[in-house]
């Protein structure tokens, strides 16, 4: 197996969509990698799923909202969202929140 190297500048478009850096077509053995930005005043969808995921906040600050409680996050924070926890990301600042998310391959292959 050869390494997969994909530059963010080649896959991310600043229209609010996430960019898959490592996806299922790359045949990763354990996890996929996605880059996304949450723009000022915006949120992710409120959602829940049966797998955990890990997020690294590269730049900016905002909140992870779980069960109605805000957990503040900022540049450099690593976050574990446990399985089956309803959650949403909120940007209440004037700057984008830039982040990388890792999801288990098993979850991805089942619509995650």
Secondary structure, DSSP 8 states (H G I E B T S, - for coil): -------HHHH--TTT--EEEE-GGGT-SSEEEEEEEE-TT-B---B--SS-EEEEEEE-EEEEEETTEEEEEETT-EEEE-TT--EEEE--SSS-EEEEEEEEHHHHTTT-
